[in-house]
């Protein structure tokens, strides 16, 4: 039976508070690595929490102490379902991008809140951007938050204002008129990580080229294209590509992806300063970096 949405025991809240303190203090402990707890852990509302991915046994143990029943990953990486299952917790996988929460994900989060037993922990990789946005939207589906509370939670979590798609989809959320045929919830979503990430990189690159042709301004024909935002999506995509490349990937591929990520970061910094000349320089550097990588790792494809 699903627990009441707004009920949280005093013990659960105490553990949550201790867990937050523990996460902040861990970096000062010589005998315990910070990865053993939950990065950016934060109570959202009622039975919902958000934060970073549980990456070690101690993190899953911490979730058990919070009486978490359902763990939700909105990251693209494969969830550690076995660690959750052996501790009596269920995993649900609803991957989303930095560019927003698509319709399938919105409907899946709606079903999650309608059907899954709580408390619920929603995480992405680091727990600052995608997870708080997903938690804020999920809470709106059952009335745990209104729009202003949802956006306030994202601000408290540190969700970057540059991820305009995440903010847009939380601010514009409306409960679906028909919730009779919501998507099936799965433990592991079928995601071709590298292909999906690279497709997102390609789209962000195309939008960057369009904005550059307009003097690094939003094009008149596409006023929704914000150059600094597109460079941020590009940077995140390159970081995710390096993370998902796998241990069997050539070391040179990971190095090239990390180099391209650093250039994309410099490009974004120049765009935020509105320094078009420096932005052009980094744009050309990034283009050459990508071409060199493609020529070696994509059989000469440009």
Secondary structure, 3 states (H helix, E strand, C coil): CCCCCCCCCHHHHHHHHHHHHHHHHHHHCCCCCHHHCCCCCEEEECCEEEECCCCCHHHHHHHHHCCCCEEEECCCCCCCHHHHHCCCCEEEECCCECCECCHHHHHHHHHHHHHCCCCEEEECCCCCCHHHHHHHHHHHHCCCCCHHHHHHHHHHHCCCCCCHHHHHHHHCCCCCCCCCCCCCCCCCCCCCHHHHHHHHHHHHHHHHHHHHHCCCCCCCCCCCCCHHHHHHHHHHHHHHHHHHCCCCCCHHHHHHHHHHHHHHHHHHHHHHCCCHHHHHHHHHHHHHHHHHHHHHHCCCCC
